[in-house]
Amino acid sequence: MEMAAPVCYRHPNEPTRISCQRCGRPICPQCMVPGSVGFQCPECVQQGMQQTRQHALPYGGKRTSNPKTTSMVLVGINAAIWILLLLTGGYDGEPMGYVALTPAIAAYYGEWWQLLTSGFAHVELWHFGFNMLVLYLLGPNVEQIVGRWKFLAIYLISLLGGSASVMLFSNPLGSTLGASGAIYGLLGAVLLLAIKHKGDVRGILTWIGINVAVSFLWANVSWQGHLGGLVGGVVATAVVLFLPKSARKWQWPLLAALAVAFVAVSLFRGLQLAG
């Protein structure tokens, strides 16, 4: 004897043999919501949307379980290169010639990786320690708002902005190293976040002002790298924060274009130096 078909859990007068793929409740054609496999009931669809919103960040990124992870990885990379340089002679060691950014060397010998590697190289303990402390303090705050990958993009674009400024305005025979350009970019990111969220900007403006003054007043400090990084960080963060929601699909193309633009400026300056 054929058993009667179960009825829809929302419409008792509608027999059905279709069940929700998530909870198993019987659903009629009116309640069927197509899923990746089969159909789901309206309640399960709503729960799924709520869970997705809980993991989403306000500017399109995804929430990470530990926003300190990326900053700690960056600190680890910087620490490894710092130790390597110390063990191989510091400023006088052969590896220094490969990782520090010397505009003339990059231009004449095509060592363009220096645009990136210089931002991970330190020799003095105070230089390494200060940059890594600021990275550890600011990085997680930026990442927990914009997400891991956008935070990393802002950091690297700031680094490339600093390198482009060094190529343009520094002594072509001088060598520049340090994560300060990227750190200044994070300062710019925190400033824009404070503005966007209507926070108190006096503290971060004071911090930026003091650091900019030190960049110009302290000998052997690359104001070019610092200001280039600050500009890069501000522009990259503006792309993430201020595009309307309907235009967020352009975040990554614009960030990529910004990185390419900084590299292109460096290459153009290199052609001038090599010519």
C-alpha positions in Angstrom: 0.0 0.0 0.0 1.5 3.4 -1.0 2.1 5.7 1.9 0.8 9.3 1.7 3.3 11.9 0.7 4.5 14.2 3.6 3.2 17.7 3.6 5.1 21.0 3.4 6.2 22.2 6.9 4.8 25.7 6.0 1.8 24.7 3.9 0.0 21.7 5.5 -2.3 21.3 2.5 0.6 20.9 0.1 1.9 17.3 -0.2 5.5 17.0 -1.4 8.3 14.5 -1.7 11.1 17.2 -1.7 13.1 17.8 1.4 15.4 20.7 2.4 19.0 19.6 1.8 20.2 21.2 5.0 17.5 20.3 7.6 15.5 17.6 5.9 12.1 19.4 6.3 9.6 18.7 3.5 9.1 21.7 1.3 6.6 22.5 -1.4 7.3 24.3 -4.7 6.4 27.6 -3.1 9.1 27.1 -0.4 11.9 25.6 -2.6 15.0 27.8 -2.8 17.6 26.5 -5.2 20.9 25.7 -3.6 24.3 24.6 -4.8 22.8 21.0 -4.5 19.1 20.5 -4.5 16.7 22.8 -2.7 16.7 24.5 0.7 13.9 25.8 2.9 13.5 29.6 3.5 14.7 29.3 7.2 18.0 27.5 6.2 18.6 30.1 3.5 18.1 32.9 6.0 20.4 31.3 8.5 23.1 30.9 5.8 22.8 34.5 4.9 23.2 35.5 8.6 26.3 33.4 9.0 27.8 34.9 5.8 27.2 38.4 7.1 28.8 37.5 10.4 32.0 36.5 8.6 31.9 39.5 6.2 33.7 42.7 6.9 32.3 46.2 6.1 34.6 46.8 3.1 34.3 43.4 1.3 36.9 41.4 3.2 36.5 38.3 5.2 36.9 38.2 9.0 39.9 36.1 10.1 40.1 34.1 13.3 43.3 35.9 14.4 44.0 39.3 12.9 47.5 39.3 14.3 48.7 36.4 12.1 49.6 38.4 9.0 51.5 41.0 11.0 53.4 38.3 12.8 54.3 36.6 9.5 55.7 39.9 8.2 57.6 40.4 11.4 59.0 36.9 11.0 60.2 37.6 7.5 61.8 40.9 8.5 63.5 39.1 11.5 64.9 36.4 9.3 66.4 38.9 6.8 67.7 41.0 9.7 69.5 38.0 11.2 70.9 37.0 7.8 72.3 40.5 7.2 73.9 40.6 10.7 75.5 37.2 10.2 76.9 38.1 6.8 78.6 41.4 7.6 75.8 43.9 7.9 76.3 46.9 5.7 79.6 45.5 4.4 78.3 42.0 3.6 77.6 40.8 0.1 73.8 40.1 0.7 73.3 43.8 1.5 74.1 44.7 -2.1 71.3 42.5 -3.3 68.5 43.5 -0.9 69.0 47.2 -0.3 67.6 49.6 -2.9 70.3 51.5 -4.7 68.7 53.3 -7.6 71.7 53.3 -9.9 72.4 49.6 -9.3 68.8 48.6 -9.9 68.8 50.6 -13.1 72.1 49.6 -14.6 72.0 45.9 -13.6 68.2 45.3 -13.7 68.1 44.3 -10.0 64.5 45.4 -9.7 63.7 43.0 -6.9 65.3 45.6 -4.7 62.0 47.6 -4.9 60.5 44.9 -2.7 63.4 43.4 -0.8 64.6 46.7 0.6 61.4 47.0 2.6 62.2 43.8 4.5 65.9 44.6 5.3 67.3 46.2 8.5 70.7 46.3 10.2 70.4 48.5 13.3 68.5 46.9 16.2 66.6 50.2 16.9 65.5 50.5 13.3 64.3 46.9 13.2 62.7 47.0 16.6 60.8 50.3 16.1 59.4 49.3 12.7 58.3 45.8 13.9 56.7 47.2 17.1 54.6 49.7 15.1 53.7 46.9 12.6 52.6 44.7 15.5 50.6 47.5 17.1 48.9 48.9 13.9 48.7 45.9 11.6 46.0 43.8 13.4 43.8 46.9 13.8 43.9 47.5 10.1 43.4 43.8 9.2 40.4 43.3 11.4 38.5 46.0 9.5 39.6 45.5 5.9 40.5 41.8 6.0 43.8 39.9 5.6 44.4 40.3 1.9 43.5 43.9 1.6 45.7 44.7 4.6 48.6 42.9 2.9 47.8 44.8 -0.3 47.9 48.1 1.6 51.2 47.1 3.2 52.9 46.1 0.0 51.6 49.0 -2.0 52.9 51.4 0.7 56.3 49.6 0.4 56.3 50.0 -3.4 55.3 53.7 -3.0 58.2 54.3 -0.8 60.6 52.6 -3.2 59.2 54.7 -6.2 59.8 57.8 -4.2 63.4 56.7 -3.4 64.0 56.1 -7.1 62.7 59.5 -8.0 64.2 61.7 -5.3 67.1 60.0 -3.5 70.8 60.0 -4.4 71.1 57.3 -7.1 74.3 55.9 -5.5 72.8 55.8 -2.0 71.3 52.7 -0.5 68.0 52.6 1.3 66.6 49.8 3.4 63.9 49.3 6.0 60.2 48.7 6.4 59.6 52.4 7.3 57.8 53.1 4.0 55.3 50.4 4.6 54.9 51.5 8.3 54.2 55.0 7.2 51.6 53.5 4.9 49.9 51.9 7.9 49.9 55.2 9.7 48.1 56.7 6.7 45.7 53.7 6.7 44.9 54.2 10.4 44.3 58.0 9.8 41.8 57.2 7.0 40.0 54.6 9.1 39.7 57.2 11.9 38.2 59.7 9.5 35.9 57.2 7.9 34.6 56.0 11.3 34.5 59.5 12.7 37.1 58.8 15.4 39.5 61.1 17.1 42.2 61.8 14.6 44.4 64.1 16.8 46.5 61.3 18.2 47.3 59.7 14.8 47.9 63.1 13.2 50.3 64.0 16.0 52.1 60.7 15.5 52.4 61.2 11.8 53.5 64.8 12.3 56.3 63.9 14.7 57.5 61.1 12.4 57.5 63.3 9.3 59.5 66.0 11.2 62.0 63.3 12.3 62.3 62.2 8.7 63.6 65.6 7.7 65.6 66.5 10.8 67.4 63.2 11.5 70.5 62.5 9.4 70.5 59.3 7.3 66.7 58.9 7.4 65.0 58.5 4.1 62.3 61.1 4.0 61.7 60.0 0.4 60.8 56.4 1.4 58.7 57.6 4.3 56.6 60.1 2.4 56.2 57.8 -0.6 55.0 55.0 1.7 52.6 57.4 3.4 51.1 58.5 0.1 50.9 54.9 -1.1 49.1 53.8 2.1 46.6 56.7 2.0 45.7 56.1 -1.6 45.4 52.3 -1.3 43.3 52.6 1.9 41.1 55.2 0.2 40.4 52.7 -2.6 39.3 50.1 0.0 37.2 52.5 2.2 35.6 55.1 0.0 34.4 53.2 -3.0 30.6 52.8 -2.9 29.3 49.3 -2.2 28.1 49.0 -5.8 31.7 49.6 -7.0 33.6 47.3 -4.7 34.3 44.9 -7.6 36.8 47.6 -8.6 38.8 47.4 -5.4 41.2 44.8 -6.5 41.7 46.1 -10.1 42.4 49.6 -8.7 44.8 48.2 -6.0 46.6 46.2 -8.7 46.8 49.3 -10.9 48.2 51.3 -8.1 51.0 48.8 -7.5 51.7 48.6 -11.2 51.9 52.4 -11.3 54.5 52.6 -8.6 56.6 50.0 -10.3 56.2 51.8 -13.6 57.4 55.0 -12.1 60.4 53.2 -10.7 61.2 51.6 -14.1 60.8 55.0 -15.9 63.2 56.6 -13.5 65.6 53.6 -14.0 65.6 54.2 -17.7 66.5 57.8 -17.1 69.4 56.8 -14.8 70.6 54.1 -17.2 70.5 56.4 -20.2 
